[in-house]
Amino acid sequence: MADTAIDKAQIVNWALVELGLAPNFSIDDQTPLGGFVDIFWPRALARSFGLHDWTFCRRTVQLTRQAATPVTGYTYGFDLPGDTVGPVLKFLSDPRRDTPIRDFTIEGKTVFCDEPVVYARCKVMVEPEDWQPQFADAFALLLASYLAIPLTQDVDLKNDKLAEAVGTRSEGGTGGIFGRMIAQDRAAAPVATPATTDMLQGGRTGGGDWYGKW
């Protein structure tokens, strides 16, 4: 892997080989193949990044506090990050403590709460060059499943590649290679203490659903 750059073109060509096709894609591809990649690459991105709170694309940022006094009844308003994937995973008053802020509300691109300093734990999009090799491999399988119908008209091939990537329908989309990676990623993360778990389960206000992994 160290001798070969894992970029978008490389991953697309992996997907083509999975379908039994020639690995002839390039970034400036103006053929119908390039058009299909433009259509299905974003869908595969959304699905693969949305499967789990991947540690390699997690980022904690301090939010910018707004000068205006909120009309929501909360003391402060903060700008939400603009480059995140999905909702914020967790709001924190101390980035080294895993206890989330529980009393907050979100309107548009602003989060309101009574904490004077707020950090947000988010997922951000990461360029393919910075993906873990195992993630790139699983992504290629998922992309192959999207490309199977337009390129081969083979429904069985589509289903086979989808099952390899994310498992069967009965597994709820968390099986296959991605499912094994999710289990490994969770095992590598620190285990929450009982107190932290209780706090997570005890959240209130309209923002409570935003703590969980999606």
PyMOL commands that place a pseudoatom at each C-alpha (Angstrom):
pseudoatom trace, name=CA, resn=MET, resi=1, chain=A, elem=C, hetatm=0, pos=[0.000, 0.000, 0.000]
pseudoatom trace, name=CA, resn=ALA, resi=2, chain=A, elem=C, hetatm=0, pos=[2.905, 2.358, 0.737]
pseudoatom trace, name=CA, resn=ASP, resi=3, chain=A, elem=C, hetatm=0, pos=[4.051, 2.247, -2.922]
pseudoatom trace, name=CA, resn=THR, resi=4, chain=A, elem=C, hetatm=0, pos=[0.624, 2.991, -4.404]
pseudoatom trace, name=CA, resn=ALA, resi=5, chain=A, elem=C, hetatm=0, pos=[-1.470, 6.073, -3.718]
pseudoatom trace, name=CA, resn=ILE, resi=6, chain=A, elem=C, hetatm=0, pos=[-4.996, 5.190, -2.694]
pseudoatom trace, name=CA, resn=ASP, resi=7, chain=A, elem=C, hetatm=0, pos=[-6.964, 7.889, -4.447]
pseudoatom trace, name=CA, resn=LYS, resi=8, chain=A, elem=C, hetatm=0, pos=[-10.408, 8.134, -6.007]
pseudoatom trace, name=CA, resn=ALA, resi=9, chain=A, elem=C, hetatm=0, pos=[-9.276, 6.709, -9.352]
pseudoatom trace, name=CA, resn=GLN, resi=10, chain=A, elem=C, hetatm=0, pos=[-7.615, 3.727, -7.683]
pseudoatom trace, name=CA, resn=ILE, resi=11, chain=A, elem=C, hetatm=0, pos=[-10.713, 2.927, -5.630]
pseudoatom trace, name=CA, resn=VAL, resi=12, chain=A, elem=C, hetatm=0, pos=[-13.023, 3.189, -8.645]
pseudoatom trace, name=CA, resn=ASN, resi=13, chain=A, elem=C, hetatm=0, pos=[-10.746, 0.819, -10.552]
pseudoatom trace, name=CA, resn=TRP, resi=14, chain=A, elem=C, hetatm=0, pos=[-10.874, -1.647, -7.646]
pseudoatom trace, name=CA, resn=ALA, resi=15, chain=A, elem=C, hetatm=0, pos=[-14.676, -1.493, -7.934]
pseudoatom trace, name=CA, resn=LEU, resi=16, chain=A, elem=C, hetatm=0, pos=[-14.528, -2.116, -11.685]
pseudoatom trace, name=CA, resn=VAL, resi=17, chain=A, elem=C, hetatm=0, pos=[-12.337, -5.177, -11.228]
pseudoatom trace, name=CA, resn=GLU, resi=18, chain=A, elem=C, hetatm=0, pos=[-14.846, -6.491, -8.656]
pseudoatom trace, name=CA, resn=LEU, resi=19, chain=A, elem=C, hetatm=0, pos=[-17.411, -6.365, -11.460]
pseudoatom trace, name=CA, resn=GLY, resi=20, chain=A, elem=C, hetatm=0, pos=[-15.122, -8.175, -13.880]
pseudoatom trace, name=CA, resn=LEU, resi=21, chain=A, elem=C, hetatm=0, pos=[-14.443, -5.011, -15.891]
pseudoatom trace, name=CA, resn=ALA, resi=22, chain=A, elem=C, hetatm=0, pos=[-11.218, -3.394, -17.027]
pseudoatom trace, name=CA, resn=PRO, resi=23, chain=A, elem=C, hetatm=0, pos=[-9.698, -0.912, -14.527]
pseudoatom trace, name=CA, resn=ASN, resi=24, chain=A, elem=C, hetatm=0, pos=[-9.657, 1.982, -16.975]
pseudoatom trace, name=CA, resn=PHE, resi=25, chain=A, elem=C, hetatm=0, pos=[-11.086, 4.893, -14.952]
pseudoatom trace, name=CA, resn=SER, resi=26, chain=A, elem=C, hetatm=0, pos=[-9.212, 8.179, -14.550]
pseudoatom trace, name=CA, resn=ILE, resi=27, chain=A, elem=C, hetatm=0, pos=[-10.202, 11.364, -12.714]
pseudoatom trace, name=CA, resn=ASP, resi=28, chain=A, elem=C, hetatm=0, pos=[-10.737, 13.311, -15.958]
pseudoatom trace, name=CA, resn=ASP, resi=29, chain=A, elem=C, hetatm=0, pos=[-12.826, 10.508, -17.482]
pseudoatom trace, name=CA, resn=GLN, resi=30, chain=A, elem=C, hetatm=0, pos=[-15.456, 12.075, -19.784]
pseudoatom trace, name=CA, resn=THR, resi=31, chain=A, elem=C, hetatm=0, pos=[-16.958, 8.759, -20.872]
pseudoatom trace, name=CA, resn=PRO, resi=32, chain=A, elem=C, hetatm=0, pos=[-20.317, 7.329, -19.718]
pseudoatom trace, name=CA, resn=LEU, resi=33, chain=A, elem=C, hetatm=0, pos=[-18.316, 5.489, -17.034]
pseudoatom trace, name=CA, resn=GLY, resi=34, chain=A, elem=C, hetatm=0, pos=[-17.173, 8.834, -15.636]
pseudoatom trace, name=CA, resn=GLY, resi=35, chain=A, elem=C, hetatm=0, pos=[-20.782, 9.990, -15.566]
pseudoatom trace, name=CA, resn=PHE, resi=36, chain=A, elem=C, hetatm=0, pos=[-21.880, 6.928, -13.591]
pseudoatom trace, name=CA, resn=VAL, resi=37, chain=A, elem=C, hetatm=0, pos=[-19.041, 7.440, -11.106]
pseudoatom trace, name=CA, resn=ASP, resi=38, chain=A, elem=C, hetatm=0, pos=[-20.128, 11.067, -10.626]
pseudoatom trace, name=CA, resn=ILE, resi=39, chain=A, elem=C, hetatm=0, pos=[-23.648, 9.832, -9.820]
pseudoatom trace, name=CA, resn=PHE, resi=40, chain=A, elem=C, hetatm=0, pos=[-22.851, 6.946, -7.495]
pseudoatom trace, name=CA, resn=TRP, resi=41, chain=A, elem=C, hetatm=0, pos=[-19.648, 8.044, -5.732]
pseudoatom trace, name=CA, resn=PRO, resi=42, chain=A, elem=C, hetatm=0, pos=[-21.499, 10.599, -3.524]
pseudoatom trace, name=CA, resn=ARG, resi=43, chain=A, elem=C, hetatm=0, pos=[-24.152, 8.003, -2.631]
pseudoatom trace, name=CA, resn=ALA, resi=44, chain=A, elem=C, hetatm=0, pos=[-21.522, 5.473, -1.616]
pseudoatom trace, name=CA, resn=LEU, resi=45, chain=A, elem=C, hetatm=0, pos=[-19.769, 8.173, 0.420]
pseudoatom trace, name=CA, resn=ALA, resi=46, chain=A, elem=C, hetatm=0, pos=[-22.962, 9.101, 2.264]
pseudoatom trace, name=CA, resn=ARG, resi=47, chain=A, elem=C, hetatm=0, pos=[-23.751, 5.488, 3.064]
pseudoatom trace, name=CA, resn=SER, resi=48, chain=A, elem=C, hetatm=0, pos=[-20.281, 4.399, 4.169]
pseudoatom trace, name=CA, resn=PHE, resi=49, chain=A, elem=C, hetatm=0, pos=[-19.572, 7.457, 6.321]
pseudoatom trace, name=CA, resn=GLY, resi=50, chain=A, elem=C, hetatm=0, pos=[-23.066, 7.247, 7.814]
pseudoatom trace, name=CA, resn=LEU, resi=51, chain=A, elem=C, hetatm=0, pos=[-22.721, 3.645, 8.956]
pseudoatom trace, name=CA, resn=HIS, resi=52, chain=A, elem=C, hetatm=0, pos=[-20.666, 4.457, 12.049]
pseudoatom trace, name=CA, resn=ASP, resi=53, chain=A, elem=C, hetatm=0, pos=[-18.879, 7.116, 14.081]
pseudoatom trace, name=CA, resn=TRP, resi=54, chain=A, elem=C, hetatm=0, pos=[-15.548, 6.329, 12.406]
pseudoatom trace, name=CA, resn=THR, resi=55, chain=A, elem=C, hetatm=0, pos=[-12.637, 7.442, 14.575]
pseudoatom trace, name=CA, resn=PHE, resi=56, chain=A, elem=C, hetatm=0, pos=[-10.473, 8.296, 11.566]
pseudoatom trace, name=CA, resn=CYS, resi=57, chain=A, elem=C, hetatm=0, pos=[-12.899, 11.022, 10.458]
pseudoatom trace, name=CA, resn=ARG, resi=58, chain=A, elem=C, hetatm=0, pos=[-13.855, 12.284, 13.924]
pseudoatom trace, name=CA, resn=ARG, resi=59, chain=A, elem=C, hetatm=0, pos=[-12.925, 15.819, 14.944]
pseudoatom trace, name=CA, resn=THR, resi=60, chain=A, elem=C, hetatm=0, pos=[-13.504, 17.926, 18.065]
pseudoatom trace, name=CA, resn=VAL, resi=61, chain=A, elem=C, hetatm=0, pos=[-13.779, 21.684, 17.540]
pseudoatom trace, name=CA, resn=GLN, resi=62, chain=A, elem=C, hetatm=0, pos=[-14.452, 24.628, 19.815]
pseudoatom trace, name=CA, resn=LEU, resi=63, chain=A, elem=C, hetatm=0, pos=[-17.554, 26.441, 18.607]
pseudoatom trace, name=CA, resn=THR, resi=64, chain=A, elem=C, hetatm=0, pos=[-17.647, 30.181, 17.952]
pseudoatom trace, name=CA, resn=ARG, resi=65, chain=A, elem=C, hetatm=0, pos=[-19.946, 31.971, 20.354]
pseudoatom trace, name=CA, resn=GLN, resi=66, chain=A, elem=C, hetatm=0, pos=[-22.332, 34.494, 18.825]
pseudoatom trace, name=CA, resn=ALA, resi=67, chain=A, elem=C, hetatm=0, pos=[-22.411, 38.077, 20.097]
pseudoatom trace, name=CA, resn=ALA, resi=68, chain=A, elem=C, hetatm=0, pos=[-26.190, 38.468, 19.964]
pseudoatom trace, name=CA, resn=THR, resi=69, chain=A, elem=C, hetatm=0, pos=[-28.330, 37.536, 22.952]
pseudoatom trace, name=CA, resn=PRO, resi=70, chain=A, elem=C, hetatm=0, pos=[-30.501, 34.535, 22.012]
pseudoatom trace, name=CA, resn=VAL, resi=71, chain=A, elem=C, hetatm=0, pos=[-34.283, 34.852, 21.987]
pseudoatom trace, name=CA, resn=THR, resi=72, chain=A, elem=C, hetatm=0, pos=[-34.618, 31.149, 22.799]
pseudoatom trace, name=CA, resn=GLY, resi=73, chain=A, elem=C, hetatm=0, pos=[-34.197, 31.630, 26.546]
pseudoatom trace, name=CA, resn=TYR, resi=74, chain=A, elem=C, hetatm=0, pos=[-30.712, 30.122, 26.566]
pseudoatom trace, name=CA, resn=THR, resi=75, chain=A, elem=C, hetatm=0, pos=[-27.755, 32.231, 27.596]
pseudoatom trace, name=CA, resn=TYR, resi=76, chain=A, elem=C, hetatm=0, pos=[-25.554, 31.634, 24.554]
pseudoatom trace, name=CA, resn=GLY, resi=77, chain=A, elem=C, hetatm=0, pos=[-25.723, 30.734, 20.894]
pseudoatom trace, name=CA, resn=PHE, resi=78, chain=A, elem=C, hetatm=0, pos=[-22.887, 29.045, 18.997]
pseudoatom trace, name=CA, resn=ASP, resi=79, chain=A, elem=C, hetatm=0, pos=[-22.208, 28.559, 15.286]
pseudoatom trace, name=CA, resn=LEU, resi=80, chain=A, elem=C, hetatm=0, pos=[-22.311, 24.924, 14.202]
pseudoatom trace, name=CA, resn=PRO, resi=81, chain=A, elem=C, hetatm=0, pos=[-19.436, 23.664, 12.015]
pseudoatom trace, name=CA, resn=GLY, resi=82, chain=A, elem=C, hetatm=0, pos=[-20.195, 23.850, 8.316]
pseudoatom trace, name=CA, resn=ASP, resi=83, chain=A, elem=C, hetatm=0, pos=[-18.179, 20.888, 7.064]
pseudoatom trace, name=CA, resn=THR, resi=84, chain=A, elem=C, hetatm=0, pos=[-19.597, 18.040, 9.110]
pseudoatom trace, name=CA, resn=VAL, resi=85, chain=A, elem=C, hetatm=0, pos=[-21.095, 14.777, 7.900]
pseudoatom trace, name=CA, resn=GLY, resi=86, chain=A, elem=C, hetatm=0, pos=[-24.500, 14.350, 9.523]
pseudoatom trace, name=CA, resn=PRO, resi=87, chain=A, elem=C, hetatm=0, pos=[-25.473, 15.810, 12.895]
pseudoatom trace, name=CA, resn=VAL, resi=88, chain=A, elem=C, hetatm=0, pos=[-22.995, 16.633, 15.652]
pseudoatom trace, name=CA, resn=LEU, resi=89, chain=A, elem=C, hetatm=0, pos=[-22.194, 13.487, 17.621]
pseudoatom trace, name=CA, resn=LYS, resi=90, chain=A, elem=C, hetatm=0, pos=[-21.849, 15.178, 20.971]
pseudoatom trace, name=CA, resn=PHE, resi=91, chain=A, elem=C, hetatm=0, pos=[-21.610, 18.631, 22.574]
pseudoatom trace, name=CA, resn=LEU, resi=92, chain=A, elem=C, hetatm=0, pos=[-19.089, 19.000, 25.396]
pseudoatom trace, name=CA, resn=SER, resi=93, chain=A, elem=C, hetatm=0, pos=[-18.109, 21.696, 27.858]
pseudoatom trace, name=CA, resn=ASP, resi=94, chain=A, elem=C, hetatm=0, pos=[-14.723, 20.034, 28.375]
pseudoatom trace, name=CA, resn=PRO, resi=95, chain=A, elem=C, hetatm=0, pos=[-13.150, 18.166, 25.432]
pseudoatom trace, name=CA, resn=ARG, resi=96, chain=A, elem=C, hetatm=0, pos=[-11.313, 15.800, 27.807]
pseudoatom trace, name=CA, resn=ARG, resi=97, chain=A, elem=C, hetatm=0, pos=[-14.467, 14.711, 29.594]
pseudoatom trace, name=CA, resn=ASP, resi=98, chain=A, elem=C, hetatm=0, pos=[-16.899, 12.443, 27.776]
pseudoatom trace, name=CA, resn=THR, resi=99, chain=A, elem=C, hetatm=0, pos=[-19.936, 13.778, 29.630]
pseudoatom trace, name=CA, resn=PRO, resi=100, chain=A, elem=C, hetatm=0, pos=[-22.152, 15.551, 27.092]
pseudoatom trace, name=CA, resn=ILE, resi=101, chain=A, elem=C, hetatm=0, pos=[-24.026, 18.800, 27.482]
pseudoatom trace, name=CA, resn=ARG, resi=102, chain=A, elem=C, hetatm=0, pos=[-27.601, 17.639, 27.959]
pseudoatom trace, name=CA, resn=ASP, resi=103, chain=A, elem=C, hetatm=0, pos=[-29.602, 20.857, 28.007]
pseudoatom trace, name=CA, resn=PHE, resi=104, chain=A, elem=C, hetatm=0, pos=[-29.440, 22.477, 24.568]
pseudoatom trace, name=CA, resn=THR, resi=105, chain=A, elem=C, hetatm=0, pos=[-31.479, 23.080, 21.454]
pseudoatom trace, name=CA, resn=ILE, resi=106, chain=A, elem=C, hetatm=0, pos=[-30.580, 23.477, 17.797]
pseudoatom trace, name=CA, resn=GLU, resi=107, chain=A, elem=C, hetatm=0, pos=[-32.137, 25.872, 15.319]
pseudoatom trace, name=CA, resn=GLY, resi=108, chain=A, elem=C, hetatm=0, pos=[-30.730, 25.954, 11.821]
pseudoatom trace, name=CA, resn=LYS, resi=109, chain=A, elem=C, hetatm=0, pos=[-26.964, 26.370, 12.078]
pseudoatom trace, name=CA, resn=THR, resi=110, chain=A, elem=C, hetatm=0, pos=[-26.955, 27.466, 15.722]
pseudoatom trace, name=CA, resn=VAL, resi=111, chain=A, elem=C, hetatm=0, pos=[-26.855, 25.495, 18.955]
pseudoatom trace, name=CA, resn=PHE, resi=112, chain=A, elem=C, hetatm=0, pos=[-28.159, 27.218, 22.100]
pseudoatom trace, name=CA, resn=CYS, resi=113, chain=A, elem=C, hetatm=0, pos=[-27.215, 26.313, 25.664]
pseudoatom trace, name=CA, resn=ASP, resi=114, chain=A, elem=C, hetatm=0, pos=[-26.177, 27.859, 28.976]
pseudoatom trace, name=CA, resn=GLU, resi=115, chain=A, elem=C, hetatm=0, pos=[-22.515, 26.806, 28.811]
pseudoatom trace, name=CA, resn=PRO, resi=116, chain=A, elem=C, hetatm=0, pos=[-20.104, 29.673, 28.070]
pseudoatom trace, name=CA, resn=VAL, resi=117, chain=A, elem=C, hetatm=0, pos=[-17.720, 27.398, 26.144]
pseudoatom trace, name=CA, resn=VAL, resi=118, chain=A, elem=C, hetatm=0, pos=[-18.871, 24.564, 23.897]
pseudoatom trace, name=CA, resn=TYR, resi=119, chain=A, elem=C, hetatm=0, pos=[-16.985, 21.937, 21.929]
pseudoatom trace, name=CA, resn=ALA, resi=120, chain=A, elem=C, hetatm=0, pos=[-18.572, 19.767, 19.245]
pseudoatom trace, name=CA, resn=ARG, resi=121, chain=A, elem=C, hetatm=0, pos=[-17.485, 16.238, 18.388]
pseudoatom trace, name=CA, resn=CYS, resi=122, chain=A, elem=C, hetatm=0, pos=[-18.246, 15.788, 14.697]
pseudoatom trace, name=CA, resn=LYS, resi=123, chain=A, elem=C, hetatm=0, pos=[-17.624, 13.624, 11.695]
pseudoatom trace, name=CA, resn=VAL, resi=124, chain=A, elem=C, hetatm=0, pos=[-15.950, 15.338, 8.764]
pseudoatom trace, name=CA, resn=MET, resi=125, chain=A, elem=C, hetatm=0, pos=[-15.404, 14.164, 5.210]
pseudoatom trace, name=CA, resn=VAL, resi=126, chain=A, elem=C, hetatm=0, pos=[-11.906, 12.809, 4.656]
pseudoatom trace, name=CA, resn=GLU, resi=127, chain=A, elem=C, hetatm=0, pos=[-10.235, 12.624, 1.258]
pseudoatom trace, name=CA, resn=PRO, resi=128, chain=A, elem=C, hetatm=0, pos=[-9.568, 9.085, -0.059]
pseudoatom trace, name=CA, resn=GLU, resi=129, chain=A, elem=C, hetatm=0, pos=[-5.821, 9.622, 0.293]
pseudoatom trace, name=CA, resn=ASP, resi=130, chain=A, elem=C, hetatm=0, pos=[-6.339, 9.759, 4.080]
pseudoatom trace, name=CA, resn=TRP, resi=131, chain=A, elem=C, hetatm=0, pos=[-8.667, 6.749, 4.364]
pseudoatom trace, name=CA, resn=GLN, resi=132, chain=A, elem=C, hetatm=0, pos=[-7.535, 3.632, 6.140]
pseudoatom trace, name=CA, resn=PRO, resi=133, chain=A, elem=C, hetatm=0, pos=[-6.726, 0.931, 3.544]
pseudoatom trace, name=CA, resn=GLN, resi=134, chain=A, elem=C, hetatm=0, pos=[-9.382, -1.385, 4.973]
pseudoatom trace, name=CA, resn=PHE, resi=135, chain=A, elem=C, hetatm=0, pos=[-12.021, 1.336, 4.651]
pseudoatom trace, name=CA, resn=ALA, resi=136, chain=A, elem=C, hetatm=0, pos=[-10.990, 1.990, 1.041]
pseudoatom trace, name=CA, resn=ASP, resi=137, chain=A, elem=C, hetatm=0, pos=[-11.292, -1.735, 0.291]
pseudoatom trace, name=CA, resn=ALA, resi=138, chain=A, elem=C, hetatm=0, pos=[-14.796, -1.957, 1.790]
pseudoatom trace, name=CA, resn=PHE, resi=139, chain=A, elem=C, hetatm=0, pos=[-15.835, 1.246, 0.041]
pseudoatom trace, name=CA, resn=ALA, resi=140, chain=A, elem=C, hetatm=0, pos=[-14.765, -0.201, -3.318]
pseudoatom trace, name=CA, resn=LEU, resi=141, chain=A, elem=C, hetatm=0, pos=[-17.108, -3.154, -2.756]
pseudoatom trace, name=CA, resn=LEU, resi=142, chain=A, elem=C, hetatm=0, pos=[-19.974, -0.841, -1.864]
pseudoatom trace, name=CA, resn=LEU, resi=143, chain=A, elem=C, hetatm=0, pos=[-19.291, 1.324, -4.907]
pseudoatom trace, name=CA, resn=ALA, resi=144, chain=A, elem=C, hetatm=0, pos=[-19.200, -1.809, -7.070]
pseudoatom trace, name=CA, resn=SER, resi=145, chain=A, elem=C, hetatm=0, pos=[-22.711, -2.673, -5.889]
pseudoatom trace, name=CA, resn=TYR, resi=146, chain=A, elem=C, hetatm=0, pos=[-23.950, 0.758, -7.014]
pseudoatom trace, name=CA, resn=LEU, resi=147, chain=A, elem=C, hetatm=0, pos=[-22.211, 0.472, -10.381]
pseudoatom trace, name=CA, resn=ALA, resi=148, chain=A, elem=C, hetatm=0, pos=[-23.267, -3.123, -11.099]
pseudoatom trace, name=CA, resn=ILE, resi=149, chain=A, elem=C, hetatm=0, pos=[-26.646, -2.371, -12.666]
pseudoatom trace, name=CA, resn=PRO, resi=150, chain=A, elem=C, hetatm=0, pos=[-25.632, 0.503, -14.979]
pseudoatom trace, name=CA, resn=LEU, resi=151, chain=A, elem=C, hetatm=0, pos=[-22.417, -1.228, -16.074]
pseudoatom trace, name=CA, resn=THR, resi=152, chain=A, elem=C, hetatm=0, pos=[-23.372, -4.927, -16.155]
pseudoatom trace, name=CA, resn=GLN, resi=153, chain=A, elem=C, hetatm=0, pos=[-27.183, -5.096, -15.795]
pseudoatom trace, name=CA, resn=ASP, resi=154, chain=A, elem=C, hetatm=0, pos=[-26.574, -7.945, -13.335]
pseudoatom trace, name=CA, resn=VAL, resi=155, chain=A, elem=C, hetatm=0, pos=[-28.862, -7.710, -10.310]
pseudoatom trace, name=CA, resn=ASP, resi=156, chain=A, elem=C, hetatm=0, pos=[-27.326, -10.770, -8.632]
pseudoatom trace, name=CA, resn=LEU, resi=157, chain=A, elem=C, hetatm=0, pos=[-23.860, -9.225, -8.894]
pseudoatom trace, name=CA, resn=LYS, resi=158, chain=A, elem=C, hetatm=0, pos=[-25.156, -6.027, -7.320]
pseudoatom trace, name=CA, resn=ASN, resi=159, chain=A, elem=C, hetatm=0, pos=[-26.659, -7.965, -4.398]
pseudoatom trace, name=CA, resn=ASP, resi=160, chain=A, elem=C, hetatm=0, pos=[-23.534, -10.070, -3.934]
pseudoatom trace, name=CA, resn=LYS, resi=161, chain=A, elem=C, hetatm=0, pos=[-21.263, -7.024, -3.714]
pseudoatom trace, name=CA, resn=LEU, resi=162, chain=A, elem=C, hetatm=0, pos=[-23.678, -5.243, -1.398]
pseudoatom trace, name=CA, resn=ALA, resi=163, chain=A, elem=C, hetatm=0, pos=[-23.746, -8.254, 0.939]
pseudoatom trace, name=CA, resn=GLU, resi=164, chain=A, elem=C, hetatm=0, pos=[-19.943, -8.446, 0.919]
pseudoatom trace, name=CA, resn=ALA, resi=165, chain=A, elem=C, hetatm=0, pos=[-19.765, -4.769, 1.852]
pseudoatom trace, name=CA, resn=VAL, resi=166, chain=A, elem=C, hetatm=0, pos=[-22.551, -4.298, 4.431]
pseudoatom trace, name=CA, resn=GLY, resi=167, chain=A, elem=C, hetatm=0, pos=[-24.099, -7.716, 4.952]
pseudoatom trace, name=CA, resn=THR, resi=168, chain=A, elem=C, hetatm=0, pos=[-27.563, -9.016, 4.246]
pseudoatom trace, name=CA, resn=ARG, resi=169, chain=A, elem=C, hetatm=0, pos=[-30.880, -7.231, 4.732]
pseudoatom trace, name=CA, resn=SER, resi=170, chain=A, elem=C, hetatm=0, pos=[-31.451, -9.181, 7.950]
pseudoatom trace, name=CA, resn=GLU, resi=171, chain=A, elem=C, hetatm=0, pos=[-28.211, -7.732, 9.357]
pseudoatom trace, name=CA, resn=GLY, resi=172, chain=A, elem=C, hetatm=0, pos=[-29.592, -4.235, 8.983]
pseudoatom trace, name=CA, resn=GLY, resi=173, chain=A, elem=C, hetatm=0, pos=[-26.738, -2.966, 6.842]
pseudoatom trace, name=CA, resn=THR, resi=174, chain=A, elem=C, hetatm=0, pos=[-24.103, -3.480, 9.541]
pseudoatom trace, name=CA, resn=GLY, resi=175, chain=A, elem=C, hetatm=0, pos=[-22.626, -6.797, 8.452]
pseudoatom trace, name=CA, resn=GLY, resi=176, chain=A, elem=C, hetatm=0, pos=[-20.058, -7.708, 5.838]
pseudoatom trace, name=CA, resn=ILE, resi=177, chain=A, elem=C, hetatm=0, pos=[-16.635, -6.083, 5.751]
pseudoatom trace, name=CA, resn=PHE, resi=178, chain=A, elem=C, hetatm=0, pos=[-18.003, -2.807, 7.093]
pseudoatom trace, name=CA, resn=GLY, resi=179, chain=A, elem=C, hetatm=0, pos=[-19.595, -4.646, 10.025]
pseudoatom trace, name=CA, resn=ARG, resi=180, chain=A, elem=C, hetatm=0, pos=[-16.274, -6.196, 11.005]
pseudoatom trace, name=CA, resn=MET, resi=181, chain=A, elem=C, hetatm=0, pos=[-14.584, -2.812, 10.740]
pseudoatom trace, name=CA, resn=ILE, resi=182, chain=A, elem=C, hetatm=0, pos=[-17.243, -1.215, 12.928]
pseudoatom trace, name=CA, resn=ALA, resi=183, chain=A, elem=C, hetatm=0, pos=[-16.656, -3.860, 15.617]
pseudoatom trace, name=CA, resn=GLN, resi=184, chain=A, elem=C, hetatm=0, pos=[-12.899, -3.271, 15.468]
pseudoatom trace, name=CA, resn=ASP, resi=185, chain=A, elem=C, hetatm=0, pos=[-13.329, 0.504, 15.612]
pseudoatom trace, name=CA, resn=ARG, resi=186, chain=A, elem=C, hetatm=0, pos=[-15.567, 0.230, 18.666]
pseudoatom trace, name=CA, resn=ALA, resi=187, chain=A, elem=C, hetatm=0, pos=[-13.173, -2.175, 20.382]
pseudoatom trace, name=CA, resn=ALA, resi=188, chain=A, elem=C, hetatm=0, pos=[-10.295, 0.261, 19.900]
pseudoatom trace, name=CA, resn=ALA, resi=189, chain=A, elem=C, hetatm=0, pos=[-12.171, 3.145, 21.563]
pseudoatom trace, name=CA, resn=PRO, resi=190, chain=A, elem=C, hetatm=0, pos=[-12.244, 3.696, 25.355]
pseudoatom trace, name=CA, resn=VAL, resi=191, chain=A, elem=C, hetatm=0, pos=[-15.229, 2.112, 27.087]
pseudoatom trace, name=CA, resn=ALA, resi=192, chain=A, elem=C, hetatm=0, pos=[-17.636, 4.612, 28.643]
pseudoatom trace, name=CA, resn=THR, resi=193, chain=A, elem=C, hetatm=0, pos=[-17.947, 4.529, 32.432]
pseudoatom trace, name=CA, resn=PRO, resi=194, chain=A, elem=C, hetatm=0, pos=[-21.353, 3.688, 33.943]
pseudoatom trace, name=CA, resn=ALA, resi=195, chain=A, elem=C, hetatm=0, pos=[-21.745, 7.314, 35.008]
pseudoatom trace, name=CA, resn=THR, resi=196, chain=A, elem=C, hetatm=0, pos=[-21.157, 8.520, 31.462]
pseudoatom trace, name=CA, resn=THR, resi=197, chain=A, elem=C, hetatm=0, pos=[-23.595, 5.953, 30.097]
pseudoatom trace, name=CA, resn=ASP, resi=198, chain=A, elem=C, hetatm=0, pos=[-26.266, 7.130, 32.524]
pseudoatom trace, name=CA, resn=MET, resi=199, chain=A, elem=C, hetatm=0, pos=[-25.719, 10.712, 31.452]
pseudoatom trace, name=CA, resn=LEU, resi=200, chain=A, elem=C, hetatm=0, pos=[-26.097, 9.764, 27.813]
pseudoatom trace, name=CA, resn=GLN, resi=201, chain=A, elem=C, hetatm=0, pos=[-29.348, 7.986, 28.499]
pseudoatom trace, name=CA, resn=GLY, resi=202, chain=A, elem=C, hetatm=0, pos=[-30.674, 10.790, 30.654]
pseudoatom trace, name=CA, resn=GLY, resi=203, chain=A, elem=C, hetatm=0, pos=[-30.505, 13.581, 28.087]
pseudoatom trace, name=CA, resn=ARG, resi=204, chain=A, elem=C, hetatm=0, pos=[-33.464, 15.892, 27.681]
pseudoatom trace, name=CA, resn=THR, resi=205, chain=A, elem=C, hetatm=0, pos=[-34.656, 18.667, 25.354]
pseudoatom trace, name=CA, resn=GLY, resi=206, chain=A, elem=C, hetatm=0, pos=[-35.120, 18.491, 21.621]
pseudoatom trace, name=CA, resn=GLY, resi=207, chain=A, elem=C, hetatm=0, pos=[-31.396, 17.930, 21.035]
pseudoatom trace, name=CA, resn=GLY, resi=208, chain=A, elem=C, hetatm=0, pos=[-31.216, 14.619, 22.871]
pseudoatom trace, name=CA, resn=ASP, resi=209, chain=A, elem=C, hetatm=0, pos=[-31.322, 12.451, 19.763]
pseudoatom trace, name=CA, resn=TRP, resi=210, chain=A, elem=C, hetatm=0, pos=[-28.192, 14.123, 18.447]
pseudoatom trace, name=CA, resn=TYR, resi=211, chain=A, elem=C, hetatm=0, pos=[-25.883, 12.422, 20.947]
pseudoatom trace, name=CA, resn=GLY, resi=212, chain=A, elem=C, hetatm=0, pos=[-26.115, 8.944, 19.448]
pseudoatom trace, name=CA, resn=LYS, resi=213, chain=A, elem=C, hetatm=0, pos=[-24.188, 7.388, 16.643]
pseudoatom trace, name=CA, resn=TRP, resi=214, chain=A, elem=C, hetatm=0, pos=[-26.102, 7.297, 13.396]
for i in range(1, 214): cmd.bond("trace and resi %d" % i, "trace and resi %d" % (i + 1))
show_as sticks, trace
zoom trace
